[in-house]
Amino acid sequence: ALNKQANDEKSKDLKKLAAEIYEDYLVLYPRSRFYSDISTNLAEIYFALGDYTRAGYYYEQAYKRKANPELLQSSIKAYGESLLRQEKLTRLEVEESRSGYRDMGATFVKLNPGSPITKEIEFNIAKIYYDERRFDVAVQRFQKYISTYPSHEKSKAAINLILDTYNQREDYKGLI
């Protein structure tokens, strides 16, 4: 009811109050049968407030309790939105968003290998490794991406990012 009222009134202060109450509830009652529903409500509030890292986290928590595909997709979307705004995040929020996207994205890919968005998620996971300067893993993931989706528009970007990893490591022999 509080979530509905906060959304109906479009009040930022009311949404923040609802988020605070929901977080207190989750801390006080971690084994509640309503944990997933409260986490989902909390995630929706944070998404509406533009706090995508927290939204992703609470969608993820809800998904872990109730394996609902919509919660999985919502967590990926929230983490993805967060990563699009990295310059506004703290270093911790960037790391949490990357880790959340990687974990939930890998779960999605495993459960939905034929989904149209799987290609995008796989590329983004490889890109996250690249952004973290974990070049060996990034190169492996980009190579797999290119061999799996050779005609996809992002394959060209994957090739360029592979070349850039060798350049950044000054491993010019590895290019050959």
N, C-alpha and C positions, 0 to 999 in steps of 0.2 A: 504494500500500500504506500509506503514511504517513497519507494522508487517511482511508482506511478505518479504520485503527487509532485515529486521533484521534476519529473519529465514534463508533466502537464503545465506546470507553472514556469518552466524554462529558467528557473532561478539558480544561478551558480552557487549562491550561499546555501540554499536548501539541498542542492546536490552534494556539496561538500559535507554538510551535516549528515546526510544519509550515508555517505561513504564512511564517515567516521563511526557511525553507529554500526554499520555492517561489519567494518573491520573489528570493532570491539566484540561483536557477536562471534565472529570466526575465531578470535583468540580465546574467548571464554568457552566456546562449545565446538572444539575441533572435531568431535565425533558425531556431531548432530546429523540427523537424516536430512536436514535442510541445507547442509553445508554447500552442496553443489548449486542449489538455487540461489542462495545468498551470494556465493562467489560470482555467479552469472550476473545478478543484479548489480553487484559492485563493479564488475567489469564494464557493464553497460554505462554506468555512471561515469567511470573514468574515461571511457571512450568519448562520451558526450562532452566531457571537460577538456578533451584533447591530451590527456595523460595516457598515451598509447602504451607505454612500457608497463604501467600498472594494469591497464586493461588487459594486455596480453597475458600478464602473470595470472590474473584472476580467472580469465577464460581457461588458461592452462590448468589451474587448480580444479576448476569445475570439470574439465574434461577428464582429468585423472580420477575423479570420483564417479563420473557418469560418462562413459565413452560415447558421447553424442557427436556425430560428424560435424554438426553445425558449430559446436563449441571448439572443435579442432580448427576448423576454417576461420572462426572468429579470432582465435588466438594468433594464427598466422597473419591474418589481416592486421591486427593491432600491432604486432611486433614489426611487421613490414612498414606500417605507417610511421612508427617510431623511428625506424632506420632511415626513412626519407627525410627526417628532421634532426639528424645527428648533431648538427651544429648547436641545437638548443638543449641538448642533453648533457648530463654529467657523464664523466667517464664510466661510472658504475652503471648508469642507465643504458649506455651504449653496449656495454658488455652483457648486461641482462637481456637486452633486446636481441643481440646477436645469438646468444646461447639459446634463448627461447625460440627464436625463429629456426635455428638449426635443429633443435630437438623436436619441435612440433612439426616442422617441415619434413624431417626424416620419417616421422610417424605417418604423416599424410601420404608421402610417396610410397611407403611400404604398403599401406592399406589401399591406395588408389593408383596403381601404376599406369593405368590407361586414361586417367583424368586429363582433360585439356590443360589444367593449370600445373600439372606435375612438371612439365618442361620448365616453366617459369620458376617454380620452387627449387628445382635442382640447380638451375643456373644461379639463383640467389644464394643458395647454400655455398656453392663454390666461390662466389664473389665475397661472401663473408669471410671465408678462410683467406682469401687474397687480401682483404682489408685488414685482417688481423696479422698479416705478414707471415702466415703459415703456408709458405709457398709450396712446399712439397705436397701437402694435402690439396691445396688449391689446383696445382698443375694436374694431379691425378684426377680430380673431380672434373676439371675443364676438359681433359682428354676424353674421359668417359662420356661427358656431355656431347662433345663433338662427334664421337663415334656413334652415339645413340641417336642424335638428332642432327645429322650433317647438313640438312637443308634449312634448319630453323634459323630465323634472323639473328638470334643471339650467338650462334656458332661463330660468326665472324668476330664478335666482341670477345668470345672465349679465346680465340686464337690470339688476338691482340694482347689479352691479359696474360696468356702463357708467355708470349714473347717479352712482355714487360717484366715478368718475374725473373727471367734470365738476365735481363738488363739491370734490374735493381740489385741482383746478387753479383753482378759483373761476371756471370758465368757464360762467357761467350763461346766456350768450347761446348757447353751443353746445348747450344742452339744448333749445332751441326749434327 
